[in-house]
Amino acid sequence: MNIATIAHRFFLFGGALLVFIAVVQLRLRRRAKDATPRPPVDANVVRAILFGVVGVLAILIGAGVIPMARLR
């Protein structure tokens, strides 16, 4: 295997892991025990969205849709 193949697999698996973590974070949000409603967008939601966006970009790079930077 060459380094390009390893890099593409790394981005695919890493991106899939980030998307999975984002989904789990959104599904397992802490609920307030009192009757005070929480805002729909808090720090956990922003972090989950960030993980999802970075994960999708990593999957696109790993799949070859977005070309990797060529460092010379």
N, CA, C and O of each residue as an XYZ file, in Angstrom:
288
protein
N       0.850     -1.191      0.000
C       0.000      0.000      0.000
C       0.884      1.240      0.000
O       1.933      1.278      0.643
N       0.448      2.224     -0.717
C       1.184      3.478     -0.717
C       0.538      4.467      0.249
O      -0.535      4.213      0.797
N       1.204      5.583      0.443
C       0.754      6.554      1.442
C      -0.580      7.197      1.056
O      -1.358      7.562      1.937
N      -0.855      7.342     -0.231
C      -2.113      7.955     -0.656
C      -3.307      7.074     -0.285
O      -4.342      7.580      0.147
N      -3.165      5.768     -0.451
C      -4.243      4.851     -0.096
C      -4.499      4.870      1.406
O      -5.645      4.860      1.855
N      -3.416      4.899      2.174
C      -3.559      4.945      3.632
C      -4.220      6.249      4.055
O      -5.073      6.255      4.942
N      -3.832      7.353      3.427
C      -4.412      8.652      3.773
C      -5.902      8.690      3.445
O      -6.692      9.215      4.229
N      -6.291      8.144      2.307
C      -7.708      8.138      1.938
C      -8.518      7.288      2.918
O      -9.617      7.676      3.314
N      -7.985      6.140      3.305
C      -8.701      5.303      4.278
C      -8.795      5.994      5.629
O      -9.820      5.911      6.306
N      -7.718      6.681      6.023
C      -7.720      7.415      7.285
C      -8.825      8.467      7.287
O      -9.559      8.598      8.266
N      -8.942      9.213      6.199
C      -9.980     10.242      6.122
C     -11.374      9.623      6.101
O     -12.294     10.168      6.710
N     -11.548      8.502      5.415
C     -12.857      7.848      5.391
C     -13.269      7.369      6.776
O     -14.373      7.662      7.235
N     -12.391      6.637      7.438
C     -12.738      6.113      8.757
C     -12.844      7.215      9.797
O     -13.741      7.190     10.639
N     -11.936      8.182      9.746
C     -11.998      9.300     10.687
C     -13.251     10.135     10.502
O     -13.877     10.544     11.480
N     -13.621     10.388      9.256
C     -14.834     11.146      8.975
C     -16.086     10.411      9.418
O     -17.006     11.014      9.969
N     -16.119      9.100      9.175
C     -17.267      8.312      9.617
C     -17.375      8.316     11.144
O     -18.476      8.374     11.691
N     -16.240      8.254     11.821
C     -16.243      8.299     13.282
C     -16.737      9.654     13.794
O     -17.497      9.709     14.761
N     -16.316     10.735     13.159
C     -16.773     12.056     13.576
C     -18.277     12.228     13.359
O     -18.957     12.801     14.210
N     -18.797     11.749     12.254
C     -20.231     11.843     12.002
C     -20.994     11.001     13.016
O     -22.042     11.419     13.508
N     -20.476      9.819     13.331
C     -21.118      8.969     14.336
C     -21.142      9.669     15.698
O     -22.163      9.647     16.385
N     -20.033     10.286     16.090
C     -19.971     10.995     17.365
C     -20.956     12.159     17.383
O     -21.593     12.416     18.404
N     -21.085     12.860     16.266
C     -22.031     13.981     16.196
C     -23.468     13.495     16.379
O     -24.251     14.129     17.086
N     -23.815     12.387     15.756
C     -25.168     11.851     15.886
C     -25.428     11.410     17.324
O     -26.504     11.656     17.868
N     -24.452     10.768     17.930
C     -24.614     10.322     19.322
C     -24.756     11.520     20.249
O     -25.570     11.488     21.172
N     -23.980     12.576     20.022
C     -24.091     13.770     20.855
C     -25.466     14.414     20.729
O     -26.027     14.878     21.722
N     -26.001     14.445     19.544
C     -27.331     15.033     19.371
C     -28.424     14.164     19.981
O     -29.397     14.681     20.530
N     -28.267     12.840     19.888
C     -29.295     11.943     20.416
C     -29.275     11.870     21.936
O     -30.320     11.685     22.559
N     -28.102     12.013     22.539
C     -27.960     11.847     23.979
C     -27.768     13.181     24.692
O     -26.998     13.269     25.648
N     -28.458     14.207     24.236
C     -28.370     15.503     24.913
C     -28.932     15.401     26.314
O     -29.921     14.710     26.558
N     -28.289     16.095     27.223
C     -28.788     16.116     28.594
C     -30.084     16.910     28.640
O     -30.190     18.001     28.081
N     -31.034     16.351     29.300
C     -32.322     17.020     29.446
C     -32.351     17.715     30.801
O     -31.822     17.207     31.790
N     -32.965     18.860     30.825
C     -33.093     19.590     32.086
C     -34.113     18.886     32.968
O     -35.180     18.495     32.495
N     -33.792     18.722     34.238
C     -34.706     18.039     35.141
C     -35.831     18.958     35.611
O     -36.911     18.495     35.980
N     -35.570     20.250     35.593
C     -36.622     21.172     36.008
C     -37.469     21.569     34.794
O     -37.213     21.127     33.674
N     -38.456     22.387     35.028
C     -39.387     22.764     33.964
C     -38.870     23.930     33.121
O     -39.550     24.363     32.191
N     -37.691     24.437     33.430
C     -37.136     25.562     32.672
C     -36.705     25.073     31.293
O     -35.867     24.176     31.194
N     -37.256     25.638     30.241
C     -36.850     25.190     28.901
C     -35.439     25.669     28.569
O     -35.045     26.784     28.909
N     -34.695     24.800     27.899
C     -33.341     25.148     27.479
C     -33.382     25.692     26.055
O     -34.275     25.344     25.282
N     -32.430     26.533     25.709
C     -32.401     27.006     24.323
C     -32.095     25.851     23.376
O     -31.350     24.940     23.737
N     -32.656     25.874     22.175
C     -32.431     24.751     21.259
C     -30.991     24.657     20.760
O     -30.542     23.585     20.354
N     -30.272     25.772     20.790
C     -28.879     25.758     20.341
C     -28.002     26.142     21.523
O     -27.978     27.294     21.956
N     -27.279     25.142     22.037
C     -26.336     25.407     23.109
C     -24.959     24.914     22.667
O     -24.769     24.572     21.500
N     -24.013     24.874     23.579
C     -22.644     24.514     23.218
C     -22.539     23.085     22.694
O     -21.744     22.818     21.793
N     -23.321     22.175     23.240
C     -23.263     20.786     22.779
C     -23.780     20.632     21.355
O     -23.238     19.851     20.574
N     -24.815     21.369     21.024
C     -25.352     21.300     19.661
C     -24.358     21.900     18.667
O     -24.165     21.362     17.577
N     -23.735     23.005     19.040
C     -22.741     23.627     18.158
C     -21.563     22.681     17.940
O     -21.064     22.561     16.821
N     -21.115     22.011     19.002
C     -20.006     21.059     18.886
C     -20.405     19.882     18.006
O     -19.598     19.428     17.194
N     -21.619     19.379     18.145
C     -22.071     18.257     17.323
C     -22.158     18.660     15.853
O     -21.793     17.882     14.972
N     -22.639     19.869     15.587
C     -22.698     20.354     14.198
C     -21.298     20.489     13.620
O     -21.064     20.131     12.466
N     -20.363     21.006     14.418
C     -18.979     21.143     13.968
C     -18.381     19.774     13.662
O     -17.731     19.602     12.631
N     -18.591     18.799     14.544
C     -18.090     17.445     14.303
C     -18.699     16.866     13.028
O     -18.001     16.224     12.244
N     -19.989     17.090     12.820
C     -20.643     16.567     11.625
C     -20.103     17.176     10.347
O     -19.879     16.470      9.364
N     -19.891     18.493     10.357
C     -19.374     19.166      9.154
C     -17.956     18.704      8.848
O     -17.640     18.401      7.697
N     -17.102     18.647      9.861
C     -15.722     18.194      9.647
C     -15.708     16.732      9.213
O     -14.896     16.344      8.372
N     -16.596     15.923      9.777
C     -16.668     14.524      9.382
C     -17.096     14.340      7.936
O     -16.538     13.508      7.221
N     -18.079     15.108      7.506
C     -18.525     15.016      6.106
C     -17.423     15.475      5.164
O     -17.210     14.866      4.116
N     -16.721     16.541      5.524
C     -15.598     16.991      4.689
C     -14.504     15.933      4.621
O     -13.925     15.713      3.557
N     -14.213     15.279      5.734
C     -13.207     14.224      5.734
C     -13.641     13.043      4.870
O     -12.821     12.456      4.165
N     -14.927     12.694      4.923
C     -15.420     11.605      4.073
C     -15.304     11.984      2.602
O     -14.926     11.154      1.776
N     -15.626     13.233      2.270
C     -15.509     13.666      0.876
C     -14.062     13.661      0.410
O     -13.788     13.314     -0.739
N     -13.134     14.037      1.277
C     -11.711     13.984      0.920
C     -11.280     12.534      0.757
O     -10.571     12.199     -0.192
N     -11.703     11.674      1.675
C     -11.333     10.264      1.588
C     -11.914      9.566      0.378
O     -11.296      8.653     -0.170
N     -13.100      9.985     -0.047
C     -13.720      9.374     -1.226
C     -13.160      9.936     -2.530
O     -13.426      9.394     -3.603
N     -12.395     11.010     -2.446
C     -11.794     11.591     -3.643
C     -12.637     12.647     -4.302
O     -12.276     13.123     -5.378
N     -13.764     13.044     -3.696
C     -14.604     14.086     -4.268
C     -13.893     15.434     -4.169
O     -13.899     16.220     -5.117
N     -13.286     15.691     -3.023
C     -12.459     16.884     -2.826
C     -11.004     16.423     -2.862
O     -10.610     15.569     -2.068
N     -10.201     16.975     -3.771
C      -8.808     16.497     -3.866
C      -7.987     16.935     -2.646
O      -8.190     18.010     -2.082
N      -7.055     16.059     -2.268
C      -6.154     16.397     -1.161
C      -5.113     17.390     -1.656
O      -4.755     17.394     -2.834
N      -4.630     18.229     -0.747
C      -3.585     19.185     -1.106
C      -2.306     18.448     -1.444
O      -1.932     17.483     -0.777
N      -1.657     18.904     -2.463
C      -0.394     18.280     -2.860
C       0.755     19.138     -2.339
O       0.990     20.247     -2.819
N       1.447     18.614     -1.374
C       2.573     19.333     -0.801
C       3.848     18.888     -1.519
O       4.155     17.699     -1.600
N       4.570     19.862     -2.029
C       5.805     19.525     -2.772
C       6.988     20.108     -2.100
O       8.112     19.935     -2.571
